[in-house]
Amino acid sequence: MTASSSRPSSRHAARVSALVAIALCALAPIAVSAAGAPSGSTPRGAVGDALRSWIDANGDAGVELEGVYLGEHDGVAAAYRAGGATRRDVGVFAASGGLDAGEAYVSVPWSLVVSAETVGAHRPALGALLTQLRAEYGEDEKSALMLALLHERFASPDDSPWRDYFAALPAPGDDDGFDATARWSPGSLRELQGSEVLEDAIADQARVRAVHKGLTKRVFEAHTSLFPPRAATLAATEWAWSVVHSRASRVPTKGLVIVPLADMINDADEQETEARAMFRRAGEETKKNGGGGDTSNEEARYADDFVVYDEMNDRAAVFAKRDYRAGEEVTEKYGVWSDADTLLSAGYVRGFTGFGATVELGATGGNEENDGEGEVSEGKVSCVAVSLGASSFAGADAEPEPALRRAADALKDHGFEVPWRACLSPAMRGTRDAKRVAKWASIVAENSLGDGKEKDARGDDDDDDAKRRAGGARGAAALLRVLDRRLSLYPTSLEEDEDALRMYREQVERAVAFVRERFSEADGDAGTTTEDDDVADTKRELTVARRAALATALRAREKRALAATRASIAGDAGGDIFIWADGVPPGGGNAAADGKDEL
């Protein structure tokens, strides 16, 4: 939406508005309003107060919110995204004058960005240690950032420049604040049965423990002055891991950092229209070139224009990508993240607000209960992570072991990892990613045949078109078997998922209402509640129900995407993997064959 033309657009006017806002904020906290709020405002409550303190303390250094304010969402939808009954979903909103495209609405001096570099400069002893670790073990941005967080949050909490900012984040051990799957119980993880996200989540939990064990051996035990016992616990490591995964940004030329205030900007909730979220591919390709797969994998996911480094002013800045009307939430596209990524790293599923399951599963048409907040477009369904191994295509009449080994060797010869992690979606048809999948399927089909069997199906040696058609059909058959097997792994049907989502929504509604009724509002602090056994039990029930709903929504989306991909290959493309990959209709000439040559 375009802001009102009557709003002054000069940077000077924006700065004047910010100064006025600071004065107004001293009078009373501002909540979300349809008409917007003064620039620089923060919400009432513990989180808003902490952010207000950090902004005020560093305003002279250059911390600015221009043309925007921090506000809160409320209701059940916010509970799904914020992760708790007592925590509000904070976001960034266009201030009462609106926000113009190209305006820097968040600005933080680089010295106040949380990174290994900035913390190391502030703490020379820690900086020397990080330099030593880098020389001994190589570059590891994530671990270095975690160590910086651990030192500032636990070892030197009183004199840290980020003390008030840390106070706005969920506390260590706060199961209500971080909803990434690394914090899920075994019971909640079981809700992901059938999805490959379950394996990823279990691996993440094991990875956190392994990281803590490694840090203990290499860092904590040898440097107790920098990392006292309170900074060296598993709970502290889990906190740092959760903060990095849910709040870090990759800034071009600067690397992985945490930019206070910018981390309050919510996801634009835009899924990829193509299957570019093949989040393992970049890591695999780096691995083939001798690098580490995990780091590149994460690099590929972050948007490179979300937060930028303004070299002239030595600051981190976020610029508005379009005009925003007053009161409209300002969002950013986090990067190439699939639904699996957002659930694993940040504990939410894009677009899922707990509304009616019919809407959530992608049906078209109106739904008054949804009120425009649910997902109604099937075209927005996210891609689905699928491990494509030499044996994953094998059905009831599985090929003999020599054939499987032959297929695996052929895949490796063509540069594929075995197993290869792909992300499938009906929307990927006609893309380079689809051609990669078609290449995989054609190699598998070509090399998994027994000695000479089905030779006639391959066509005569001098009939290239017949061989192409036969190869396309065999490749499609191989991939369809993968999809059928994948769909058979889910323990529930879509209808059962719909019923479960309605039940979980009701549970979350009741839990949120109960806990918020028990809030102590005497001091106007929405972040304070009277904790008793009933409240604690209800919060635990809310956590379980919310996570079950997120897992169910993810499973349902995956089933829908896999079924639609199957229909696209078998129906729309006539069962020819090359025609499907090139996005041409059956009988559309030699484009499919040309596409095969490009792979």
C-alpha positions in Angstrom: 0.0 0.0 0.0 1.2 3.5 -0.7 1.5 5.9 2.2 -0.4 9.2 2.2 1.2 11.8 -0.1 0.7 14.4 2.7 3.4 12.7 4.8 6.7 14.6 4.8 9.2 12.2 3.1 12.5 13.9 3.9 14.9 12.2 6.3 14.9 15.4 8.4 11.2 15.1 9.0 11.6 11.5 10.0 14.3 12.4 12.5 12.0 15.1 14.0 9.2 12.6 14.3 11.5 10.2 16.1 12.4 12.9 18.7 8.8 13.7 19.2 8.0 10.0 19.6 10.6 9.6 22.4 8.9 12.4 24.3 5.5 10.8 23.8 6.7 7.4 24.8 7.8 8.7 28.2 4.1 9.3 28.9 2.6 5.9 28.2 3.4 2.7 26.3 1.8 2.3 22.9 0.1 -0.8 21.7 -0.7 -1.8 18.1 -3.2 0.6 16.5 -4.8 0.6 13.1 -3.8 4.2 12.7 -0.3 3.6 13.7 1.7 4.9 16.7 4.5 7.5 17.1 7.8 6.5 15.5 10.1 4.7 18.0 7.3 3.5 20.4 7.6 0.2 22.1 4.8 -1.9 23.6 3.9 -2.2 27.3 5.2 -5.1 29.3 8.6 -6.6 30.2 9.7 -7.1 26.6 8.8 -3.6 25.5 10.3 -2.0 28.6 13.6 -3.8 28.0 13.7 -2.8 24.4 12.8 0.8 25.3 15.7 0.9 27.8 18.2 -0.4 25.3 17.1 2.1 22.6 17.2 5.0 25.1 20.6 4.0 26.4 22.1 3.8 22.9 20.1 6.6 21.1 23.1 8.9 21.2 25.3 6.2 19.6 22.9 6.0 16.7 20.3 3.3 17.5 17.2 4.5 15.6 13.7 3.4 14.7 12.6 5.8 12.0 9.0 5.7 10.6 8.2 2.6 12.6 7.4 1.4 16.1 7.4 -1.9 17.9 4.0 -3.3 18.6 2.3 -6.5 19.6 0.0 -9.0 18.0 -2.6 -10.6 20.2 -4.9 -13.6 20.1 -4.6 -17.2 19.3 -2.7 -16.6 16.0 -0.1 -14.7 17.9 0.2 -17.5 20.4 1.1 -19.9 17.6 3.9 -17.6 16.3 5.2 -16.1 19.6 5.3 -19.4 21.4 3.5 -18.9 24.6 0.5 -17.7 26.6 2.4 -15.1 28.5 4.7 -13.9 25.7 3.4 -11.5 23.1 4.2 -11.6 19.4 6.3 -8.4 18.9 6.6 -7.0 15.4 7.6 -3.8 13.6 4.8 -1.5 12.3 4.7 1.6 10.1 4.3 4.7 12.4 1.5 7.2 12.2 3.0 8.9 9.2 3.5 5.8 7.2 6.8 4.5 5.8 8.3 5.2 2.4 10.1 2.6 0.2 13.9 3.0 0.5 13.8 4.5 4.0 16.1 3.0 6.6 13.7 2.2 9.3 16.1 0.3 11.6 19.6 1.5 12.2 22.1 0.1 14.7 25.8 1.1 14.9 28.0 -1.8 13.9 29.7 -1.7 17.4 26.3 -2.6 18.9 25.6 -5.5 16.5 26.2 -8.8 18.3 29.0 -10.7 16.5 32.2 -12.4 17.3 34.0 -9.4 15.9 32.2 -6.7 18.0 32.1 -8.7 21.2 35.7 -9.6 20.8 36.6 -5.9 20.3 34.7 -5.1 23.5 36.3 -8.0 25.4 39.9 -8.3 24.3 40.5 -11.5 26.2 37.5 -13.1 24.5 38.6 -11.7 21.2 42.1 -13.3 21.6 40.5 -16.6 22.4 38.2 -16.6 19.4 41.2 -15.8 17.2 43.1 -18.7 18.7 40.1 -21.1 18.2 39.8 -20.0 14.6 43.5 -20.7 14.0 43.3 -24.2 15.7 39.9 -25.4 14.4 39.1 -23.3 11.4 36.3 -20.8 10.7 33.0 -21.6 12.5 30.8 -18.6 12.5 28.0 -20.2 14.5 30.1 -21.5 17.3 31.9 -18.1 17.5 28.7 -16.2 17.7 27.3 -18.6 20.4 30.5 -18.1 22.5 30.0 -14.3 22.2 26.4 -14.7 23.4 27.4 -17.0 26.2 30.0 -14.6 27.5 27.8 -11.5 27.3 24.7 -13.1 28.7 26.1 -15.2 31.5 29.7 -14.3 32.2 29.4 -10.5 32.1 25.7 -9.8 32.3 25.9 -6.6 34.4 28.2 -4.5 32.2 27.3 -5.9 28.8 26.2 -3.3 26.2 23.4 -5.7 25.3 22.1 -6.3 28.8 18.7 -4.7 28.2 18.4 -6.3 24.8 19.0 -9.8 26.3 16.3 -9.0 28.9 13.8 -8.8 26.0 14.6 -12.3 24.8 13.3 -15.5 26.3 15.2 -16.6 29.3 17.4 -19.7 29.4 15.3 -22.7 30.1 12.1 -20.9 29.1 10.3 -23.7 27.3 7.6 -21.2 26.5 9.8 -18.8 24.6 11.7 -21.0 22.1 9.6 -23.3 20.0 12.3 -24.7 17.6 12.2 -28.5 17.5 15.6 -28.7 19.3 13.5 -27.9 22.5 10.7 -30.4 21.8 10.0 -33.4 24.1 10.0 -36.9 22.6 6.2 -36.9 22.8 6.0 -33.7 20.7 8.5 -35.1 18.2 6.4 -38.1 17.7 3.8 -35.9 16.1 6.2 -35.4 13.2 6.0 -39.1 12.3 6.1 -39.6 8.5 7.9 -36.4 7.8 11.7 -36.3 7.3 11.6 -33.3 9.6 11.4 -35.8 12.4 14.9 -37.1 11.6 16.2 -33.6 11.2 14.8 -32.6 14.6 16.3 -35.6 16.4 19.6 -34.8 14.7 19.4 -31.2 15.8 18.9 -32.2 19.4 21.9 -34.5 19.2 23.8 -31.8 17.5 23.2 -29.3 20.3 24.4 -31.8 22.9 27.5 -32.5 20.7 28.2 -28.8 20.3 28.0 -28.4 24.1 30.3 -31.3 24.7 32.8 -29.9 22.2 32.7 -26.5 23.7 33.1 -27.9 27.1 36.2 -29.8 26.1 37.8 -27.1 23.9 36.7 -23.9 25.7 34.8 -24.1 28.9 37.2 -26.3 30.9 40.3 -24.4 29.8 39.0 -20.9 30.1 36.9 -20.7 33.3 37.7 -17.0 33.7 35.8 -16.2 30.5 33.2 -18.9 30.9 32.3 -19.5 34.6 30.0 -22.4 35.5 26.8 -20.5 34.9 28.0 -19.9 31.2 29.0 -23.5 30.7 25.8 -25.4 31.3 23.8 -27.3 28.7 20.9 -24.9 29.3 23.1 -21.9 28.5 24.3 -23.6 25.3 20.7 -24.5 24.3 19.8 -20.8 24.8 22.6 -19.5 22.6 21.8 -22.1 19.9 18.2 -21.1 19.9 19.0 -17.4 19.7 21.4 -17.9 16.8 19.0 -20.1 14.9 15.9 -17.9 15.4 17.4 -14.4 15.3 20.7 -14.3 13.4 21.0 -12.5 10.0 23.7 -13.0 7.4 24.9 -9.6 6.4 26.9 -9.3 3.2 30.6 -8.8 3.7 30.1 -9.2 7.5 28.8 -12.7 8.0 26.5 -14.2 10.6 25.4 -11.6 13.2 22.5 -10.6 15.5 21.2 -7.1 14.9 19.0 -6.0 17.9 15.7 -4.6 16.8 16.0 -6.0 13.3 15.4 -9.4 14.9 12.0 -8.2 15.9 10.9 -7.9 12.3 8.6 -10.8 11.4 8.8 -13.1 8.4 7.0 -11.8 5.3 5.3 -15.2 5.2 6.1 -15.6 1.5 6.9 -19.1 0.4 8.9 -19.9 -2.7 6.8 -20.2 -5.8 9.6 -22.5 -7.1 11.4 -25.2 -5.2 14.4 -23.0 -4.6 14.4 -24.1 -1.0 16.5 -27.2 -1.8 18.3 -26.4 1.4 20.7 -29.3 1.3 21.9 -28.8 -2.3 24.3 -25.9 -1.6 25.9 -27.8 1.3 26.3 -30.9 -0.9 27.9 -28.9 -3.7 30.3 -27.2 -1.3 31.2 -30.6 0.2 32.1 -31.9 -3.3 34.5 -28.9 -3.6 36.2 -29.8 -0.4 34.3 -27.5 1.9 32.0 -28.0 4.9 28.4 -28.7 3.9 26.6 -27.3 6.9 27.9 -23.7 6.7 27.1 -23.3 3.0 23.7 -24.8 3.6 22.9 -22.0 6.0 24.4 -19.4 3.8 22.0 -20.3 1.0 19.0 -19.8 3.2 19.5 -16.3 4.4 18.2 -13.3 2.3 21.1 -11.1 1.2 19.1 -7.9 1.2 17.4 -8.2 4.6 19.9 -6.5 6.8 22.8 -4.6 5.1 26.0 -3.0 6.2 26.1 0.7 5.5 29.9 1.2 5.2 29.6 5.0 5.0 27.9 5.3 8.4 29.4 2.1 9.8 26.0 0.7 10.8 23.6 -2.2 10.2 20.5 -1.0 8.5 17.2 -2.3 7.2 15.6 -0.4 4.3 11.9 -0.6 3.5 11.3 -2.6 0.3 8.0 -0.8 -0.4 5.6 1.8 0.9 3.7 0.9 4.1 0.5 2.7 5.3 0.3 3.7 9.0 -0.2 0.8 11.3 0.7 -1.8 8.7 3.2 -4.4 9.8 6.6 -4.1 8.2 7.9 -7.5 7.3 11.0 -8.9 5.6 11.7 -12.0 3.6 14.0 -14.1 5.7 15.5 -16.0 2.8 15.2 -19.3 1.1 13.5 -21.2 3.9 11.1 -24.1 3.5 8.4 -25.0 6.1 10.8 -27.5 7.5 13.5 -24.8 8.0 11.2 -22.4 9.8 9.9 -25.2 12.1 13.3 -26.6 12.9 15.1 -23.2 13.4 12.4 -20.9 14.7 9.4 -23.0 15.8 6.7 -21.8 13.4 5.1 -22.8 10.1 4.7 -20.0 7.6 1.1 -18.9 7.4 -0.2 -21.3 10.0 -2.2 -19.5 12.7 -4.3 -22.3 14.0 -7.4 -21.3 12.0 -9.8 -23.8 10.3 -7.9 -26.8 8.9 -9.7 -26.5 5.5 -8.0 -23.1 5.0 -4.7 -24.4 6.3 -4.7 -27.3 3.9 -4.9 -25.0 0.9 -8.5 -25.0 -0.2 -9.7 -22.1 -2.1 -12.8 -20.0 -1.3 -13.8 -17.7 1.5 -13.8 -18.5 5.2 -15.1 -15.8 7.5 -13.5 -17.4 10.5 -10.1 -17.1 8.8 -10.5 -13.3 8.4 -7.7 -13.2 5.8 -5.0 -14.6 8.1 -4.9 -18.2 7.0 -3.4 -19.7 3.9 -5.8 -20.2 1.0 -3.6 -20.5 -2.0 -2.5 -24.0 -3.0 0.2 -22.4 -5.1 1.9 -21.3 -1.9 2.5 -24.8 -0.6 6.1 -25.2 0.5 8.4 -27.8 -0.9 8.8 -31.1 0.9 12.2 -32.5 2.0 12.8 -36.0 0.5 15.9 -38.1 0.8 16.5 -39.7 -2.6 18.8 -42.7 -2.1 19.7 -45.6 -4.4 17.2 -47.7 -2.5 14.4 -45.1 -1.9 12.8 -45.9 -5.3 12.6 -49.6 -4.5 9.0 -50.9 -4.1 7.5 -54.3 -3.2 9.4 -55.8 -6.2 12.7 -54.3 -5.2 15.6 -54.5 -7.5 18.4 -56.9 -6.5 21.3 -55.5 -4.5 23.8 -55.4 -7.4 21.3 -53.1 -9.3 21.0 -50.8 -6.3 24.8 -50.5 -6.0 25.1 -49.9 -9.7 22.5 -47.1 -9.4 24.3 -45.6 -6.4 27.7 -45.6 -8.2 26.1 -44.0 -11.3 24.6 -41.2 -9.2 27.9 -40.5 -7.6 29.6 -40.4 -11.0 27.2 -37.7 -12.0 27.9 -35.6 -9.0 25.0 -36.6 -6.7 25.3 -37.2 -3.0 23.8 -40.6 -2.0 21.4 -40.1 -0.5 20.6 -36.8 -2.2 18.4 -34.4 -0.2 15.9 -32.7 -2.5 12.9 -30.5 -1.8 9.9 -31.4 -4.0 6.9 -29.3 -5.0 4.4 -29.2 -7.8 5.5 -25.5 -8.3 9.0 -26.6 -9.3 8.0 -27.9 -12.7 9.9 -26.2 -15.4 12.8 -25.1 -13.1 16.4 -26.0 -13.0 15.6 -27.9 -9.7 13.1 -30.0 -11.5 15.7 -30.9 -14.2 18.0 -32.0 -11.4 15.3 -34.3 -10.0 14.6 -35.6 -13.5 18.3 -36.3 -14.0 18.4 -38.2 -10.7 15.3 -40.2 -11.7 16.7 -41.0 -15.2 20.0 -42.2 -13.8 18.3 -44.4 -11.3 16.0 -45.9 -13.9 18.7 -46.5 -16.4 21.1 -48.2 -13.9 18.7 -50.2 -11.8 17.5 -52.5 -14.5 18.6 -56.1 -14.3 20.9 -57.5 -17.0 19.0 -56.9 -20.2 15.5 -56.9 -18.7 13.0 -54.5 -20.3 15.4 -53.9 -23.1 12.5 -53.6 -25.6 11.1 -50.7 -23.5 14.2 -48.7 -24.2 13.5 -48.4 -27.9 15.7 -49.3 -30.9 19.3 -48.1 -30.8 18.7 -45.9 -33.8 15.5 -44.4 -32.5 16.6 -41.5 -30.2 13.0 -40.2 -29.7 11.8 -43.6 -28.7 14.7 -44.0 -26.3 13.9 -40.6 -24.8 10.2 -41.4 -24.4 11.1 -44.8 -22.8 13.7 -43.1 -20.5 11.2 -40.4 -19.5 8.6 -43.0 -18.6 11.1 -45.1 -16.6 12.4 -42.0 -14.8 8.8 -40.9 -13.9 8.0 -44.4 -12.7 11.1 -44.4 -10.4 10.2 -41.0 -8.9 6.5 -41.9 -8.6 7.5 -45.0 -6.5 9.5 -42.7 -4.2 6.4 -40.4 -3.8 4.1 -43.4 -3.2 6.4 -44.8 -0.6 6.8 -41.4 1.1 3.1 -40.8 1.3 2.6 -44.3 2.8 4.8 -43.3 5.8 2.3 -40.8 7.3 0.2 -42.4 10.1 -2.8 -40.2 9.5 -5.0 -39.1 6.6 -5.7 -35.5 5.6 -9.2 -35.8 7.1 -7.8 -36.9 10.4 -5.3 -34.0 10.3 -8.3 -31.6 9.8 -10.0 -33.0 12.9 -6.8 -32.9 15.0 -6.1 -29.3 14.0 -9.6 -28.2 15.1 -9.1 -29.9 18.4 -5.6 -28.4 18.9 -7.0 -24.9 18.1 -9.7 -25.3 20.8 -7.1 -26.4 23.3 -4.8 -23.5 22.6 -7.8 -21.0 22.7 -8.8 -22.3 26.1 -5.2 -22.3 27.5 -4.5 -18.8 26.3 -7.7 -17.5 27.7 -7.2 -19.1 31.1 -3.6 -18.0 31.6 -4.3 -14.4 30.5 -7.3 -14.2 32.9 -4.8 -14.9 35.7 -2.5 -12.0 34.7 -1.7 -9.4 37.3 -2.6 -6.1 35.6 -2.1 -3.9 38.7 1.1 -2.4 37.2 -0.1 -2.6 33.6 2.6 -5.1 32.7 1.3 -7.6 30.2 4.3 -9.8 30.7 3.6 -10.5 34.4 1.4 -13.3 35.6 0.6 -14.9 38.9 2.4 -18.2 38.7 0.6 -21.0 40.5 0.3 -24.7 39.8 -2.8 -24.3 37.7 -1.1 -21.7 35.5 2.0 -23.7 35.2 0.1 -26.8 34.2 -2.0 -24.9 31.7 1.1 -23.4 30.1 2.6 -26.9 29.7 -0.6 -28.1 28.1 -0.5 -25.1 25.8 3.0 -25.9 24.7 2.1 -29.5 24.0 -1.0 -28.5 22.0 0.7 -25.8 20.1 3.6 -28.0 19.0 1.2 -30.8 18.1 -0.7 -28.4 15.9 2.4 -27.1 14.2 3.5 -30.7 13.5 0.1 -31.7 12.2 -0.1 -28.6 9.9 3.4 -29.4 8.5 2.4 -33.1 7.9 -0.8 -32.0 6.2 1.0 -29.6 3.9 3.6 -32.2 3.0 1.0 -34.7 2.0 -0.8 -32.2 -0.1 2.5 -31.1 -1.8 3.6 -34.7 -2.4 0.2 -35.7 -3.8 0.1 -32.7 -6.1 3.7 -33.4 -7.3 2.7 -36.9 -8.1 -0.4 -35.7 -10.0 1.8 -33.2 -11.9 4.1 -36.0 -13.1 1.6 -38.7 -13.8 -1.2 -36.5 -15.1 -0.1 -33.2 -16.4 3.2 -34.5 -17.9 1.7 -37.8 -19.0 4.1 -39.8 -16.9 7.2 -38.5 -18.6 9.9 -37.1 -16.3 11.6 -35.0 -18.9 8.4 -33.4 -20.1 7.5 -32.6 -16.5 11.0 -31.2 -15.7 10.8 -28.8 -18.7 7.3 -27.7 -18.0 6.0 -28.5 -21.5 2.7 -30.2 -22.3 2.8 -33.9 -23.5 3.6 -34.0 -27.2 5.2 -30.6 -27.0 8.1 -31.4 -29.4 11.7 -32.0 -28.5 12.0 -29.5 -25.7 12.1 -32.3 -23.2 14.9 -34.0 -24.9 16.8 -30.7 -25.1 16.2 -30.2 -21.4 17.7 -33.6 -20.8 20.8 -32.5 -22.6 21.2 -29.5 -20.4 21.4 -31.5 -17.2 
